[in-house]
Amino acid sequence: MKRAQIAVAVVLAAPGLRAQGYRLRLDNRAQSVSFRGVTLDSIPASDTVSGPGGGPATPDGYAVTCGSNGYCIFYRPGAEVHAVPISSTAGFLLWGLGLPGLSVHGLARRTVQAGDSGSWPVTSPAVELLEGYAEYATERVTAQLGRQNVATRLGYTGFDGGRVMLRDAGRGLDLSAFGGWGLARGFALPVTSPALNPLDEFRPQSRQLVVGAGAGWRRARFDAHLDYLREVDPSTRYFVSERGAFDLAVRPLPGWSLTGGADYDFAAGLWGSADVALRYEDPTGRIAAEIGARRYRPHFDLWTIWGAFSPVPYGAVDLSVSASPIRALRLRATGERYRYDDAAASTPLFDAKTDGWRYGWGATYTLAPRWSFDGGYHAEFGPGASSRGFDATVTFAARERLDLSAYGSTLDRPLEFRYDQSSLRAFGLTADARPASWIRVQLDAGRYAEDRRRPDAAAFSWNQVRAALRVILLFGSEADLAGVPPAVRGMPQAGTP
């Protein structure tokens, strides 16, 4: 894969308007992508020969999988495909509309593609409205109407409708309720959109109706929150999903915190994901540690076929520690052990693993005032595959407005079920320049070398150069920042790392 990327972000502020104004952000990205897929091929079983591992193979050395119909299938390297996906995202905020607290928010994206037709995913539809709503906000009440997203422990819920939030800061209470016509999970599109045609006849015939509610209580020593979400197919009046969740955080002593939560699927009658963690952080910041346990179960809407496969949850226990023996040095280490529940499925040809573990360690050293060194190692061993690798970064602050970095990493992945092993090596340079308050330029150029080692003819090496450019421009009179201290004005803009 060869990739070049260009991104330009522009933010405009209303010139000289104190009572009325707007902010507009345009983020344009373009990539030049070259990638190579695979092509399915077949051969009569009678034409196969013995391969390097003793199994059947084609006469030119490709390992094959044979069926009961007398034919064997295999994959050849596909043709090189070129594509240039281009996306433009526009976000705006409009306020000062004659009613104090009233504002309009919007976020839209346009995606087009140059190059080989149909070679890049998620380019249809060409224009998407991600968010677009009017908001009225006061100290105690916030109301929103339009296309919006609500983030809870149950995930992101997108819908076209209304939402109301009530707050009592003195008692630490908040209540919220929302409802409307739902969007497909993970997309800013109705589930009936033609862009989701791969779901075909399994899709509902009409958009689901969504209703939800939440309640929270926040005090100095603890936080508690409840969420409820129901989705219904109006054409059949069947449930799409019905779930509830709770979160709890307790801070009994300075530096100590206990957090946890869980969700329950009322429609399926199953507990979903849950987690609990105990954390300690020294008041000086020299030592921090956390131990936790979690359980994860994937959730699927009732209209999908995936729930019929009884997704198997897994449980995990994890530990993380970080310490600064001296001011300039920070050491860190993490580890996790996980295990899948019994799938009640037999594997007569081999014993399948149901558990695994992962760990990592690293360090950051800061040589004031300009140099910073960071490096680490990570490894994972689990069912079907494993991975391990190193990464390192050196950063030099050439000036107050210029950072230069060099990075390198390795990744080795033995793929137990895929008859090959992948080894990747990468290194590159980055630059982050801020020559003035209204402009920021970020450059990234890296070399990636990958080897897929196999005992048959399907082994290959795939090297690439990736380059990225991002330019962020800020325009405006800063009228909306009147009265804000200079230190606050100098804080990084949201969405501009």
N, C-alpha and C positions, 0 to 999 in steps of 0.2 A: 504494500500500500504506500502510495506517495501522496502527501497531503500538504497543501499550502492554505493557510487560513488568514483572512483579513476581517477585522471587526472594527467598526466605527460607532461610537456612542456620542450622541449630541443631547445636551440638556439646555432648554431655553427657559428663561424666566421672564415674567411680565415686566416690561420696561417702565419703571417709575410709578407703578400703581400700588398704592398702599392698601386701599379698601377692596380692590378687586385685582385678581391676577391668575396666572396659570403657570404650570411647569410641564414641559414636554421633554420626553427622553426618547431618542431614536437610537436603536442598537442594530447595526447592519453587519452581517457576517457572511463571508463567502469562502468556500473551500474548493480546492481542486483535488479530487480524490481518484486514485487508481487502485483497484483491488482485483483480486482473482478468486473466483469461486471454484466449484467443482461441477463436473458433468457426469450424470448417471449413465452407466453403460452395462451391457450384459453379454454373456457368452454361454453357449450350450455346455452343460456339465461334461459332456463327452470330449470337449476340446480343451479342458483344463489339464494342467500338469502339477506336479508336486512343487510347492513353493519352498522358500528358505526355511520356514518353520515346520515343514512337513505337511501343511494344509494345502488345499487347492489354490491354484493361481493361474492367471492367464499366461500364454506363452511368452509375452513380453514382461512378465514379472510382477503384475498387480495381484495382490491377495483378493480373493473373492468370497462371497457368501452364497451358498447354494440352497435352493429351495426344493420343494417336492415336485415342482413342475418340470424338472429337467434343465432348468436354466440357473445360472449364477450371476449375481450382480456385483458391481464394483464401481468406484469413482475414479475418473481421470481428472487431472487439473483442467479447470475451465479457462475460457478466454479472458484476457485482461480487459476490464471494463473501466470506462472513464465517466465521471460525473462531476458537475459543478453545482452543488446545492447552495442556494443563496436565500438567506432569511433576513427579514427586517421586522423588528419588534418596536412598537410605539406604545409608550405609557404616558398618560397625561393626568393632571390634576387641575381642576378649575374651581375657584372659590371666589367669595365676595359677590354673591348673586342677589344681594338685597336682603337676605334673611341670615342673620348670624348663625353660624354652625352648619350652613348648607354648602355642600361641595359635590362635585361630579368626578368620578374616577373611571379610568379606562385603560385597558391593556389589550392590544391586538397584534397579531403576527401574520406576515405574508411570507410564503415560501415558494420559491420557484427553482427550477432545475435546468441547467444547460448540460449538454453532453448526451450520452447514450440514453435513449428513452426508457423510462421505467427502471433505471438502475439504482435509484436511491429511494429509500423508504420515507414515509411521512412527508410527502410533498403534495398530498391531496387531503383535504381541499386546500386551494392556494391561499385562502384568507381565513383566519380563525379569530373570533372574538374570545379572548381568554377571560377577561373581566370587563364589566361595564355597568356601573351602578351609581345611583344618587345616594348621598349620605347626609343625614341630619344628626349632628352630635352636640350634646350639652354635657354638663358635668355628671348628670345622673342617667341620661338616656341617649342611646345611639340607635338610629333606624337606617336600614339600607334597603334599596329596592333596585333590582336588576339582576344581571348575571354576576355571580360571586362564588367564592370558595370558602368553605369552613374547615379549619384544621382542628381535629380532636384526636384523642387516643385511637379512635376508630378509623383514622386516616383522613384524607382529603375528600370532601363531599362538594361537588359542583352542582349548581342548580340555577334556574331562572325563577326568581321569586323575591320574597321579602325576609328580613331578619330584624329582630328587635333585641337590644341588650339593655338591661337595667343594672345600675350600680349603686351601692351604699358604701362609700369609702369609710365612713365612721365605724360601721360594723364589719367591714371586710366582706360584704356579701355581693354576689353578682348573679344575675339570672339572664338566660337567653333563650330565644325560640326562633325557629325559622321554618320555612316551607316553600314549596314550589315544584316546578317540573325539573326532574333530575337530568344530569349529564352522565355519559358513560364513565365508568370508573377509569381514571387515568387519562381521560381525554376531555377537551373542551367541546365535545360534540354530543348531540343526543344519541341514544343507543340505536335509534332508527336511521342514522345517517348512512348513506351509501358507502362512505369511506370505511365503514366497519363491515363490509360485505363478506370478508372471510368467515364471520360468524354465521352468515347465511340464515338458514331456516331455524336456527336455535334462538335467534333474537326475538325479543318481544315485538309485538306489532305496534305498540304505542309507547310514548315516553312514560317512565315511572313517575309517580308522585312521591315527593320526599318531604318528611316532616322530622324535626329534631328539636331537642331541648337540652339545656345544660344549666348546672347550678354549681357555684363555688363559694368557699368560705376560707378567707385568708386571715391568719393572725401571726403574731410575732414568732410563735413556736411551731406552727403547723399550717399546712395548706391542704384542703380537701376539694375534690371536684368530681361531679357526676355528669355523665353524658348518655343520651338516648337517641337512637336513630331508627326510623322505619321507612321502608321503601315499598311501594305497592304498584302492581301493574293494573292500571285502571280498566283495561279491556277485559281482563279476567277476574279482577279483584283478588288475585293471588298475591301473597307476599313475595317481594323480591329479596328482602332481608329485614330482620328486626334484631337489633343488638343494643346492648348497654355496656357501660364501662365506668370504672372509678379510678382515681389517682389520689395518692396520699403522700405527703411529705412532712416529716417530723424533725425538728431541730432541738433536741433536748439540752445540749450543752454547746458552748462556743466551739466551733470547728467540727462538730459532729452533725451528721444528717442521715436520716433513714427515709428512703423513698421506695414506692412500690405502686402497683396497680394491676388491673386485670380487665378483660372484657368477656362478655357472655353472649352467645348466639341463642336468642330466644327461639328463633324459627327452627334451628337445627337441634336445640336442646343440648348444646355442647359449650364447655368452657373453651375460650380461645387462647390468646396470648396473655402471658402474665410475667411480671418481673418484680424483684425486690433487690435493693442495694444499700449497703451501709458504707458511708464515706467519712473519712477524717482528713482534715487539712490543718496543719499547724498554723497558728496565727501569724507566724513570720513568713509563711509560704515556703519553708525549707523542705517540708515533708508532706506528702499527700498519698493516701492509700484508699482503695475501694475494693470491697468484696461483694459479689452479687450472684444471684441465680435468676434464670429466666426460662420460660417455656414459650415456644412459638408454634402456632397452628395457623396455616393459611386459611383465608376466608374467601369463599366464592358465592356470588349471587345464586339464588335458587333456580333461576332460569338457565344457568349454564350447565353443561354436561360434566364439568370438572368435579363437582361435588360428588358424583356417583363413584369416583375412584377412591373415596375415603382418604383424603390427605392425611399423612402420618405426621404428628407433631414431634418435636424434639425438645429435650431439656438440656440446659447447660449451666455450668458453674464457672465463674470467671474471677480473676484477681488482677489488679493493676497497682503499681507502686511507682512513685517518682520522688527523687530526693536531690537536694543541692548541697553536697559536702562543702563546697566553696561557692562564693557568690557567682562566679563566671561559669560554673559547670552544673548542668542538669542531667541526671541519669533517670532512665525510665525502663520499666519492664512490664509486660502483660502476659497473661496465660489464660487459656480456656479449655475446658473438657466438655464434650457434648455427646449425647446419645439419643438415637431415634427410638420411638416406641415400637413395639412389635407390630409389623405390618400384616401379620397373619397370612403371609404369602410364602410358598416354598420355592427353594432354588436347588433343584435336584443335582445340577452339574457342579456346583461349588458352594462354599459357605460365604455368604455375603456379610460384610462388616456392617454393623449398625452404630458404631461409635467412632469418634475421632477427637483430635486435639490440635490446638494451635497456640503459638507463643511468639513473642517478639521482644527485642530489647534495643535500646538506642541511647544516644547522648547528644547534647547540644552544648557547645562551648563558645562563649562570646568573649572575644578579645577587643575590649573597648579601645577606641570608640567606633571602629569601622568594620572589623572582621567578625564573622560568625561561621561556625563549623557544625554540621549536623550529619549524623550517620546512624544506621541501624541495620538489624537483621530480622527477618520474619520467616516463619515456617508453619505449614499446616499439613496434617496427615489425616485423611478421612476416607469415607467410602468412595471408591471409584477413581480417586486422583489425589495427588498431593502437590504442594508447591513450596518453594523456598527461594530466598533471594536477599541481596544486599541493596542498600541505597545510601547515597551520600550527596551532600550539597555544601558548597562553599559560597558565602555571600560577602561581597565587599561594598560598603557604602562609600562610593568614590567621592560624593559630595552630599550635601543635605537633600538634594533633589534627584540623586541618581544612585540606583542599586544595581550591581552586576553579580550574577551567580553562575556557577558551573555545577552541573549535576551529572550523576551516573547511577545506573541501577542494573541489577541482574534478576532474572526470573526463570527458574527451572521447574517444569511441570511434567512429571511422569503421569501419563494418562492410562490408568489400568484397563479401562473398558474400551479404549480407542486405538490400541495397537501401535501407539507411537509416543514419542517424548518431545516436548517443546522446550527450547532454550532460547531466551531472549536477552540481548545486551543492548543497553541504551546509554547515550551520553549526549550532552548538549550545553548550550549557553542561553541565558536569559538576561534581559536588561529592562529596567523599569525607570523611566525618566519622567520627571515632573518639572520641566523648565519654567513653567509659570502656573499660577493658580487656576488658569482656565484650560490647561492642556496637560494630558498625560499620555505617554507612549510606552507600550509594552511590546517587547520583541522576544521571540523564542525560536530557536533553531536546534534540532536534535537529529541524531543518527540512530536508527533502530535496526538491529540485525537479528533475525530469527531463523533458527534451524529446527526443522521437524524431522527427527531421526526415526526411521522405520527400517525393518529388514527387507522391504520389498521396493518396487519401483515408484511408489507413491511418496517417498521421502523427497523433501525439497528444502531450499533455503530462500528466504524472502526478506530482502533488505530494503530499507526505505529511508528517505530524508523527510522530516516533518518541519515545516516552518509556519510560524504564526505571527501575525501583526495585529495589534489592537491600538486604536487611537480614540481617546476620550476627550471631547471638547465641551466646555461649559460656557454658556453665554447668558447674560442677564445683568440687570442693575442691582441684584440682591435686595430689591425692595421688600421682599417677604422676609428678609433676615434682619430688618431694622430692630435694634435693641438687643440682638443676640451678641454675647461676648465674643471677642476675636478667637479665643481658644476653641469655642464651640464651632465657629465657622470653619476652622481649619481641620475639623474631623473628617475622615474619609467619607465619601458619598456612599450611600447604600447601593450594593450591587457592583461596586468598583473595587475589587480586591487589590 
